[in-house]
Structure formats: C-alpha cells, structure tokens
Amino acid sequence: MVKHMIIWTLKEEIDKEAVKAEIKRDLEGLVGKIDGLLSMKILTEGFEGSAGDLMMDSAFESRAALDAYQAHPAHQAIAGGLVRPNVTSRASFDYEV
C-alpha cells in the first residue's frame, strides 16, 4: 500500500471555508471511481500553527495506482479546476506501508 499526503495553503483572498468544503467533497468523492484508490480523507480543521490550511491523507493499492490517479481525468479536473487556482503552496509526501 502507498500513502499520499498533501498539505495545501490557500490564497488569502478567497472564501477559505467554502473552498475547503468543495475540495473535501470533490476529492473524497473520487473513492470508488478510480481503480486502486483505497481511501481519501481531507482534513480541514487543523490546529492553529499548522503548516497549511488543509491536508489530504490518501491510500493507494500500489505506486502504479498512485501514478494512474495522478493522470486520471477526474483527478485532473479537480486539481486543475478547483485546487490549483486557490492554492499558494503545496507540500507532499509519499511512502510505502
């Protein structure tokens, strides 16, 4: 199994709560729609002083499944249409369990 974690910092000028809710809904909605995506949890309420505004904690069957997810049109639509336009920074960490 492969874990894929991302922390995003959102732009200041947006409605952060609305964008967090949309990102959570859309990314968590990919479970069951992309082969090899085992779980997806978007955390939107970190402690003050956290490194970002929201975090993705996802699991995949394999590295190949993660690679397929990255290229999948459903993921690309969310990443390009919702996430990237609202984000100022992104940090990721992938590892095998």
C-alpha positions as CSV (number, residue, x, y, z in Angstrom):
1,M,0.0,0.0,0.0
2,V,1.1,3.6,-0.8
3,K,0.2,6.6,1.3
4,H,0.0,10.0,-0.5
5,M,-0.2,13.1,1.8
6,I,-0.5,16.7,0.8
7,I,-0.7,19.9,2.8
8,W,-2.1,23.0,1.0
9,T,-2.0,26.7,1.9
10,L,-5.0,28.5,0.4
11,K,-4.9,32.0,-1.0
12,E,-5.9,34.7,1.5
13,E,-8.4,36.5,-0.8
14,I,-10.7,33.5,-1.2
15,D,-13.6,32.2,0.9
16,K,-11.4,29.6,2.6
17,E,-14.3,27.7,4.3
18,A,-16.2,27.3,1.1
19,V,-13.2,26.2,-0.9
20,K,-12.2,23.7,1.8
21,A,-15.7,22.2,1.7
22,E,-15.6,21.9,-2.1
23,I,-12.2,20.3,-2.2
24,K,-13.2,17.9,0.6
25,R,-16.4,16.9,-1.2
26,D,-14.8,16.5,-4.6
27,L,-11.7,14.7,-3.7
28,E,-13.3,12.3,-1.2
29,G,-15.9,11.7,-3.9
30,L,-13.2,10.0,-6.1
31,V,-13.2,6.9,-3.9
32,G,-14.9,4.1,-5.8
33,K,-14.4,6.0,-9.1
34,I,-10.7,5.5,-9.6
35,D,-9.2,2.0,-9.6
36,G,-6.6,1.5,-6.9
37,L,-7.7,4.5,-4.7
38,L,-8.4,2.8,-1.4
39,S,-9.2,5.9,0.8
40,M,-9.2,9.6,0.7
41,K,-9.6,11.9,3.7
42,I,-9.4,15.7,3.5
43,L,-8.7,17.3,6.9
44,T,-10.0,20.9,7.1
45,E,-9.6,21.9,10.7
46,G,-6.0,21.8,11.8
47,F,-4.7,23.4,15.0
48,E,-3.5,27.0,14.9
49,G,0.1,27.0,13.8
50,S,-0.4,24.1,11.4
51,A,1.8,24.2,8.3
52,G,-1.2,24.7,6.0
53,D,-5.0,25.2,5.7
54,L,-5.9,21.6,4.7
55,M,-4.4,18.2,4.3
56,M,-5.1,15.2,2.1
57,D,-4.4,11.7,3.6
58,S,-5.0,9.1,0.9
59,A,-4.1,5.5,0.3
60,F,-3.5,3.5,-2.9
61,E,-3.0,-0.2,-3.7
62,S,0.4,0.5,-5.2
63,R,2.7,3.1,-6.7
64,A,1.2,2.3,-10.1
65,A,-2.2,3.0,-8.7
66,L,-1.0,6.4,-7.4
67,D,0.6,7.2,-10.8
68,A,-2.7,6.3,-12.5
69,Y,-4.7,8.5,-10.1
70,Q,-2.4,11.4,-10.8
71,A,-3.1,11.2,-14.5
72,H,-6.8,10.3,-14.2
73,P,-9.2,12.8,-15.9
74,A,-11.4,13.0,-12.8
75,H,-8.5,13.9,-10.6
76,Q,-7.1,16.3,-13.1
77,A,-10.4,18.1,-13.4
78,I,-10.4,18.8,-9.6
79,A,-6.7,19.6,-9.4
80,G,-6.8,22.0,-12.3
81,G,-10.2,23.5,-11.8
82,L,-10.5,23.8,-8.1
83,V,-7.3,23.1,-6.2
84,R,-4.5,24.9,-8.1
85,P,-6.4,28.1,-8.7
86,N,-7.0,28.5,-4.9
87,V,-3.6,27.4,-3.5
88,T,-0.5,29.3,-2.8
89,S,1.7,26.4,-1.7
90,R,1.7,22.6,-1.7
91,A,3.8,20.1,0.1
92,S,3.5,16.4,-0.5
93,F,5.0,13.2,1.0
94,D,4.5,9.7,-0.5
95,Y,5.6,6.5,1.2
96,E,5.0,2.7,1.1
97,V,3.4,1.0,4.0
